[in-house]
Amino acid sequence: MTEKASVNEQILLIEGAGCASCVGKIEKALNHVAGVEQAAMNFAQRSVTVTGDVAAQHLVDAVEAAGYRAKLVEQSESELFAEKEKADQLYYRRLMKNMAIALALGVPMMVYGMVIGDMSIDTTPKRVGWFIAGLLTLAVMYTAGRHFYLSAWNTLRHHNANMDTLVALGTGTAWLYSMVVVLMPDLFPAQARHVYFEASAMIIGLINLGLALEVRARGRTSEAIKRLIGLQAKTARIVKGDDEIDIPVEHVQVGMLVRVRPGEKIPVDGVVVEGKSTLDESMLTGEPMPVAKTPSDELYTGTLNKSGTVVFKASRVGKDTALAQIIGLVKKAQNAKPSIGRLADTISGYFVPTIMMIAVLSALAWLNFGPEPSVAFAVVSATTVLIIACPCALGLATPMSVMVGVGKAAEAGVLIRNGEALQTSSKLTTIVLDKTGTLTQGQPRITGIYPVDDLAKSEVLRLAASLEAGSEHPLADAVVASAKDAGLSLSNVSDFHAVLGQGVSGVVEGHRLLLGNKRLMAENQVETETLQREADDLAAQAQTPVFFAIDGNLVAVFAIADPLKSDTLAALERLRRDGLKIVMLTGDNTATAAAIAEKLSISEFYAEVQPSDKSQYVQQLQAQGERVGMVGDGINDAPALAQADVGFAIGTGTDIAMESADVTLMRGSLHGLADAIEVSRATLGNIKQNLVGAFIYNVAGIPIAAGVLYPISGILLSPVVAGAAMAFSSLTVVSNANRLRFFKPSNR
Amino acid sequence: MWLVNLLGLGLVALIAWWFWGQRAPETAISKEEAVTIKVAGGVYTPSVIHARVGQPLTLNFIREDQAPCAEVVIFEGLDLSLGLPLNETVSQRITPPEAGTYPFSCQMQMYRGQLIVT
């Protein structure tokens, strides 16, 4: 998406360079491109480092004209981030230096005014003294405050105005008035011959300080993204025949074999070809349990290899990896704006000119109705109004909280796509859940084995699984998977038959086996009476009973069901505690749905719902005034997810390519849903605090600065106090947003 | 005194006229395919960009202002936001979907511009 037009050093990856003689050809081709100072190829890594001020595309074209393919190595996210941090650090130091310069002059002048209390022009020596102080203030304004005046002038020319305009006008007014007093004191009545140089210097110092602290605090708001970027490994160990070499991760290409040892991070996405291990994927999915990986399983960049050594084939590199896409999504969402901030944005647009008008009107009011020396009061009130107003606090209120909130959600494995989803999630009243794959694991498993007499359950399972190994029925998968989970090794089956709607038969280890429903047993003259009671009980619990016979004798009944995810019940409890109504939709029959609903204490459910009808149920709930969040797998449920106020897609693993959902839950657990809703509520609460705070600050601060309290209590704010208030009001907003970093989802 | 009041009210009127009654002067028309927008000194230059429906154009942003609020540009209504590293060109190719005025701004609405699509 972004590209660098010209930099001093660029690295190209070359494809198709098979021999050392290519090196000269490629270097020569590149050296002929205008602007290239030097091109040096590293044959071992198939990369060329080019120095010079030249567009990347020209380099790629030149290499391709020479008969090779070239790809620019993009600056990695971590490099970009490090550069940004460095730039912020430099900016911070410059602001602190400005602050020091301004306060070095401002503080002594203010102390003089407070201790000696005399800042009026009455004698010639004082005039000379204050003239020198005025020139020093001008020097401070030029050195430490220049950026305010430049920006103010620039924006003014463009019929625009910002915070710098206010600072420039405020400090400029104070300085100009004071200088006129020094140069032509006779123009003013004796009491009005007061100078305010200290205000100009102090305000410049304080606002620089406020900005510096804000830069620091802002840095912390992107901590979540920094952590994600930090997951990226720097190098990868490439396997080439018998050799293994470490190369920079940017140089890894699709199809390369990569070895990862225990304790190392996965450098790029890929598929295991050799070895097995368990991986900690919690940094991406929020799922704390390690995940087992065997050949043909997918590995994701940034996850941690815990136990074994694996060799995998790179399948996605650079910005195509799941991690890079997650970072991209989070970054984009962090800059999104929920509509709650729209009013503040509209106000911000009119804010500064309005404040300028209020300042003029306030000065006029003092001149007309104020006590003597009214000129001095007018100048003080106008300056104070200009300085105290803080459009920044208003403008920052929403984006800072969104930044932290979206990052916080990402830490919990929740990807929020846009600002609206964040805002609406906080207001949901009803959650509609799809049963299969959302509440349950989505894959049938054997949940119980009931043998006739004391036959070993594992032996029964081993034989049954051996029989089913060749079948493709979902129930057969359940039997085979359960045997594999138990670590049983299967035998071969011969004379295998599948009887549609009944079950299967075959010969294993010389025994004739039958596995299926009651009808299959009846047709093969197998008596099922001994286990009929168990079978009926199972059916009542919405489990499927499957009979198993060896050589014409019934030996066991298996209970097969799609089991609930282990944490579904706890997650639903959390959602209920959060005040949400739970509704279940399922395509299953009513008996199964009722049994599951009973187990989970779900009072409202709809069974035998076609996937295409799900969105109608959502619509119905919306018509009843509910704000509906729909949770589904993102494929079958796409229309319902789109119809819901917020669509949550459950992505198993790190499948984030689900465009139909507003929110993607990267782990299978419904705790992710509760996390998403709790984070969104906390974020919206934080935004409201910020907005209310910023509104109150401005609405209360400006009249006080204009002097409305003066007739009642004789209080008129000093411009220096206004400067401090303004500098710290935006800092307060950023700090309050940063409080969200410590947000913890409710107990699991 | 009345002269002072008159001047003051005139100043108020002048402020309203200057900031609200006038449009930013510098505009760019995307006859060429690319527009380079400088982010410096509190303004986008140019700040008004004209584009045609369905005709792709490339926006090149160069941020020269160190202030952190300049580091993101958000296009309202286009579902687009760009991070702007200091002193680097960030290119974004867009195809305006339909006619209208799409404001773009920094996070705090201090930097402001418009993409006018006809």
Boltz contact constraints between the chains, C-beta under 6 A:
constraints:
  - contact:
      token1: [A, 2]
      token2: [B, 90]
      max_distance: 6.0
  - contact:
      token1: [A, 3]
      token2: [B, 91]
      max_distance: 6.0
  - contact:
      token1: [A, 4]
      token2: [B, 88]
      max_distance: 6.0
  - contact:
      token1: [A, 5]
      token2: [B, 89]
      max_distance: 6.0
  - contact:
      token1: [A, 87]
      token2: [B, 86]
      max_distance: 6.0
  - contact:
      token1: [A, 91]
      token2: [B, 66]
      max_distance: 6.0
  - contact:
      token1: [A, 150]
      token2: [B, 41]
      max_distance: 6.0
  - contact:
      token1: [A, 151]
      token2: [B, 41]
      max_distance: 6.0
  - contact:
      token1: [A, 151]
      token2: [B, 42]
      max_distance: 6.0
  - contact:
      token1: [A, 154]
      token2: [B, 41]
      max_distance: 6.0
  - contact:
      token1: [A, 154]
      token2: [B, 42]
      max_distance: 6.0
  - contact:
      token1: [A, 154]
      token2: [B, 43]
      max_distance: 6.0
  - contact:
      token1: [A, 155]
      token2: [B, 42]
      max_distance: 6.0
  - contact:
      token1: [A, 155]
      token2: [B, 43]
      max_distance: 6.0
  - contact:
      token1: [A, 158]
      token2: [B, 24]
      max_distance: 6.0
  - contact:
      token1: [A, 158]
      token2: [B, 43]
      max_distance: 6.0
  - contact:
      token1: [A, 159]
      token2: [B, 19]
      max_distance: 6.0
  - contact:
      token1: [A, 159]
      token2: [B, 22]
      max_distance: 6.0
  - contact:
      token1: [A, 159]
      token2: [B, 24]
      max_distance: 6.0
  - contact:
      token1: [A, 160]
      token2: [B, 43]
      max_distance: 6.0
  - contact:
      token1: [A, 161]
      token2: [B, 19]
      max_distance: 6.0
  - contact:
      token1: [A, 162]
      token2: [B, 42]
      max_distance: 6.0
  - contact:
      token1: [A, 162]
      token2: [B, 110]
      max_distance: 6.0
  - contact:
      token1: [A, 164]
      token2: [B, 42]
      max_distance: 6.0
  - contact:
      token1: [A, 215]
      token2: [B, 68]
      max_distance: 6.0
  - contact:
      token1: [A, 218]
      token2: [B, 68]
      max_distance: 6.0
  - contact:
      token1: [A, 335]
      token2: [B, 72]
      max_distance: 6.0
  - contact:
      token1: [A, 335]
      token2: [B, 74]
      max_distance: 6.0
  - contact:
      token1: [A, 335]
      token2: [B, 81]
      max_distance: 6.0
  - contact:
      token1: [A, 345]
      token2: [B, 109]
      max_distance: 6.0
  - contact:
      token1: [A, 348]
      token2: [B, 109]
      max_distance: 6.0
  - contact:
      token1: [A, 349]
      token2: [B, 109]
      max_distance: 6.0
  - contact:
      token1: [A, 353]
      token2: [B, 15]
      max_distance: 6.0
  - contact:
      token1: [A, 353]
      token2: [B, 19]
      max_distance: 6.0
  - contact:
      token1: [A, 356]
      token2: [B, 15]
      max_distance: 6.0
  - contact:
      token1: [A, 357]
      token2: [B, 12]
      max_distance: 6.0
  - contact:
      token1: [A, 357]
      token2: [B, 15]
      max_distance: 6.0
  - contact:
      token1: [A, 360]
      token2: [B, 8]
      max_distance: 6.0
  - contact:
      token1: [A, 360]
      token2: [B, 11]
      max_distance: 6.0
  - contact:
      token1: [A, 360]
      token2: [B, 12]
      max_distance: 6.0
  - contact:
      token1: [A, 364]
      token2: [B, 5]
      max_distance: 6.0
  - contact:
      token1: [A, 364]
      token2: [B, 8]
      max_distance: 6.0
  - contact:
      token1: [A, 392]
      token2: [B, 108]
      max_distance: 6.0
  - contact:
      token1: [A, 395]
      token2: [B, 108]
      max_distance: 6.0
  - contact:
      token1: [A, 395]
      token2: [B, 109]
      max_distance: 6.0
  - contact:
      token1: [A, 396]
      token2: [B, 108]
      max_distance: 6.0
  - contact:
      token1: [A, 399]
      token2: [B, 107]
      max_distance: 6.0
